[in-house]
Amino acid sequence: MTIVSLSGQSADEIAGWAVESGAVMVAIGPHSLTVEGSRAVLVAGALRHGGLVLAARPGACGEGGRA
């Protein structure tokens, strides 16, 4: 899954609450983070922090990447 900030949070800020929610980071973008974790938990966190959780294809974040 990819978490995108709609409120201007940096990838580091997104990572802070996403990791606290149990996400495992896969890749980092300027205002986004590709993660593995519980979609329901991450969607709830994203709503609280002005973010959006999107589906990401396996391999979308580089060779061998998983999302």
PENOR-V69430 format. One record per backbone hydrogen bond with DSSP energy under -0.5 kcal/mol. CO is the residue of the C=O (numbers start at 1). NH is the residue of the N-H. Records with the same first field share a line. If there is no record, write none. Layout:
BEGIN
CO->NH, NH
END
This chain:
BEGIN
1->35
2->4, 54
3->33
4->52
10->14
11->15
12->16
13->17
14->18
15->19
16->20
17->21
18->23
19->22
23->25
24->36
27->34
30->11
31->5
32->29
33->3, 35
34->26, 27
36->24
37->39
38->42
39->43
40->44
41->45
42->46
43->47
44->48
45->49
46->50, 51
47->50
50->6, 7
52->4, 54
54->2
57->60
59->62
62->65
65->59
END
